[in-house]
Amino acid sequence: MSLQSSRTTSAGATDRRTLANAVRALSMDAVQAANSGHPGMPMGMADIAEVLWNDYLKHNPENPSWTDRDRFVLSNGHGSMLLYSLLHLSGYPLSIDELRNFRQFGRDTAGHPERDVHLGIETTTGPLGQGIANAVGMTLTERMLASTFNRDGYDIVDHRTWVFAGDGCLMEGISHEACSLAGTLKLGKLICLYDDNGISIDGETDGWFTDDTAKRFESYGWQVIDNVDGHDSGAIAVAIDAAIADTDRPTLICCKTIIGCGSPNKQGTAGTHGAPLGDDEIAKVRKAIGWEYPPFEIPADVADGWDARDTGSAAEADWRKIWDAYKEAHPDLAAEYQRRMQGDLPADWSDFADKAIAEIDAAGADMATRKASLVALNAFTPVLPEMAGGSADLTGSNLTRHSGSDDITGYNASGNYIYFGVREFGMAAMCNGMGLHGGVLPYSGTFLVFSDYARNALRMAALMELRNVFVFTHDSIGLGEDGPTHQPVEHVQSLRIMPNMRVWRPCDTVEVAVAWRDALENTNGPTSLVLTRQGLPHQPRSKDQVEAIRHGGYVLRDCDGTPELILIATGSEVPLAMDAAEAMAADGRQVRVVSMPCTEAFDQQSEGYRASVLPPSVTARVAIEAGVTDGWWRYVGTAGRVIGMSSFGASAPADELFRHFGFSQDNVIKVASELLAS
């Protein structure tokens, strides 16, 4: 049953519409002060937000990081003032001064929400549709953790994920990908309130968005509650009660709303979507809604009606009673739950990883680096039960399903492997949501060329500095006969230029294992592992060289004294560089080979280390990588050379393609010899 009756009574004379009008006033005033922003959605969804946040959302402003809190995702992130208003009014540490300085430099109230759990902002949103995909990942993670840790009488993981989404979110293709899978996986604790106002930036959406949204979501396996009056608190509560009651299906509540509700001259039009209302119209809004207070002033009774600190603390206190009993009854599970939610690796992780890498090195196996990735997964996952991932319909090619994998289905949430289907974008954004929720280490796989499909979710992972591992296989023209549509050329460099993204293109089993270890230890952003289809030889190394791999670039083969030539290579081109160096050494040349699997890691090393690997005095340098040459010139300098791709590939066997495009020992020696002679 809805709590609205007791809630209204406890609020005394402050009725629901007045509480909602506080959100309208703060939102329109902040946008006006910034002279930019989106007042329409906050004004249109204020009534829905009031019911959800005051009657249903389980949260504690006094402890925003409480692990069993409900997650709230504002997928239509352009309406950020709705979220900021709710956080401020509810008692989160977001001051009225922050609202006064909406969209200003250095403030917490950015134009679109930016993840800050301490402020109650669960995820960064703005690129439409990604928020709802994040929410699918969050809901799946809750279900997985509940299945793993809950015991009879001890439901320490028991919360919902709530999403606000608009027409734009549901037009974006990512919503189809993620919501389809959410229905298949029976994520009953996912509830989306759809702001069905029929307006987007270009105007009335019936000119370009005539989908039967209700039937679409029903076909996904969702419960759909259609035609709810988004300005009737009673109708909203009834719909939410029905959503909660259906535990087997996610729910879409289609709320009919008026964008800019309360604006006499602009409500219901695109004029309220992305521009300030103007002082004159704001004055009319105040009169129309009966809001008599100046900008950014919230009267005491309204502030009391919104304040969720006492109820939130009480809710967490109730949970902590269960938690304390759980710790006593199941101490090992409790300790493991805490470790995972804190994002800590096991206490003995470092020693375990050292040993695993040493064993992989000792095995000295020749194989494709995609297969080496599976070797690393099989080595590491026994001590990392929190690892959860999958592939976008390429499990047998990406080799992401390790020996300890257990499939997650609509009927089994205790597993750790997800068949995402052909949904690269949705997969990446869902994994972002999994990482945002906490308690799992997400990873996913597809072909490198299809990283383009997932691109904006990769960017969001980097922007939020999420620990998320993206496995990208079939990394170059070495893919062969499938041709240029499937042969990535520009993709590695395009990932390298993304801030906070670490890109590893390892050359053998040992570099792959080190890359995986670095990715799992990296808490400052996501990692892309770029892996070959074709087999590669194991490279013998000393213990010091194995240790040096983590620096991103190191000397794999050296010469006596100062080298006259340095060959820099990554991935499948490292053995080519080694063979060329051996041949040139036989002719008396002093050649050093530098393997540089991760330029980001190398760039973070000290100047002294970088100079020891690439001495400034040695200007004869050749970089070799089967991709575009951009990015390598900063390592070889204007006097150096780069052997790379200046065109797309072609359909032919890999060996033939490598020879044709210059990735042969003869061509490397030719280019290097010409450089030395110049």
C-alpha positions, 0 to 999 in steps of 0.5 A: 500500500502507498504511504501517501496518506500517512505521509500527507498527514505528517506533512501537516498543512504542506500538501503534495503539490506545494512540496512538488512546487518547491522543485519547480521553483528551485529548478526554474530559478537555477536555470534562470540564474545560469541563463542556461539549462532545461527547466521543462523536465524538472517542472513536468516530473516534479509531482512524480519525483515528490511521490517517489522520493517521499514515499518509496525511495529507500535512502539515507541522506546522512549516509549516501553510500549505504550499501542497501540503499535504493539506486535512483538514476536520472536517465534524462540527465538534461533535467539535472535540476530535478535531481539537484533539487531533490538532493538538496531538499531531502538533506544531502550535502548539496547546499542552496549555494550550489543550486544558486551556482548551477552550471558554474565552474568548480561547482557540484551542480554541473549541467548534467549530473556527474557521479558523486555517491557522497552527494547522492548522484549514482551515475553520470547521465546526459547522453540519453538512454545510457542511464536506463542501461546503467540501471539495468546493470545495477538491478542485475548486480543487486540480484546477483549479490542477493543470491550470493549473500542473503540467507534465511532471515537475513536479507542484507541485499534487498533494494530497488533501482528506480529510473526517470527516463524521457522520450529521448531515452526511449528513442535511443537504440541503447534503450532497446538493447538494455531493456530487452535483456532486462525483461529476459533476465526478469529484473523485477526490482527495476522500475522506470517512470517514463516522462511521456510528455510528447515533446523533445528539442525539435517539438512535438514528437508525434512527427518522428516518434510514433512507436507503441512504447507500451507494446514494445516493452510488453514484448520485452517481458516488462509489466507496463502501466500505461496512461498514468496521470503524472500530475496526480499523486494518487495515480502515481502511487497506485502505479508504483504499488503495482510495480513493486508487487510484480517481482518477476518483471521490470516495470515501465510506468508511462506517466502522461505529463506536461513539460514545463508544468506551471508555466502559463505561456510555455508549458506543453511546448519545446520552449521550456525544454532547453532554455530559461523561462525568462523573468516575466514568465517565472513571475507568472509561474509563481502566481499560477502555482501559488509560490510566494517566495523569492528565488532559492528560498524554501519555507520551513514547513516545506523544508520539513516536509522534504527532509528525509534524514530522520526517516533515512537514518531509521531505515538504515538503522533497521537494516543494521540490526539485520546486518549485525545479526548476519555478521554474527551468524555468517562472519565469513560471508559478511567479511566477503560482502564488505570486501566486495562492496568496498572494491578491495582485492583479496588480502593475498592478491599481490602474492597470488598474482605474482605466482600466477604470472610466473607460472604463465611465464614458465609455461612459455606457451605460444598462442593468440593473445585472445586465448592467453586472455582466457588463460589469465582469466582461469588463473585469476578468477578462482580468488576473484569471485566478484568477477562477472562478465560476458560477451556480445554474442562472441563468447567462443571468439572473445574467449571470455567464459572461463572455467569457473563461469556459471550462466546468469539467466532469468531463473539463475542469479547466482552465476557470473557469466552473461550472454549479452546477445548482439548488444555491444552498446547496451553491454558496455553501459550495463557493465558500467552500471554493474561497476557503479552499483559495487560488489562486482568487477565487470568485464565484457567482450566483443571484436575490436571493430565493434568498439565503435558501437559501444563508444559512448559507453566506453567514454562514460566509463572513462569519464566516471573513472570506473574499474571496467575491463573491455576485452576487444579481440580480432585486433587488426588486419590479422583478422584476415578473410572477413575483410575491412568491415571487420578489420580495425585500423583506427580503433586502437589509437582512438581508444588511446586518445580517450582520457582515463582509458588504459589500452593494452595491446600485449604480445604474448601470454605474459604481457596479457597476464600483466595487462589483466592484473593491471586492469583489475588493480586500476581504480582510476578508470577502465581498461581496454585489452586489445587481443589477436585472433592469430597465434603469437610466440612466447617471448623469453624474458628475465625476471626483471623484464617481466616486472618491467611490463607493468611500466607499459614499455620496456626493453625486450631485446637489447644490444651491447652498448648504446643502440644505434636503432630502436624498434618499438612495437606492440602486439602481433608486431613484437615478434616481427620486430624481434626477428628483424632485430636479430637479422640486423644484429647478424649484420653488425647493427646495434638494435634494441627492441622495445615492447610497448603494450600500454602507452598510457602506463609508459607515459606515467613513468618517471622521466628517468625510466622513460629515458632509460628505455628510449634514450634521447640520444638515439634518434633512429627509431621505427615504430611498428603497429598494424593500425594507423600511425597517429600517436606514434610520432611522439615516440619516434620523433620527426627523424623516425619512421612508423610502419602502420596503416594508411588505408583500410584493409582487405579480404585475404589470408592474414599472412598475405595482408601483412606482407602486402601492407608492409608488416614483413621482416624485409620491409622493416629491415628496409625502412630501418636501413634507409633511416640509418643511412639518412 
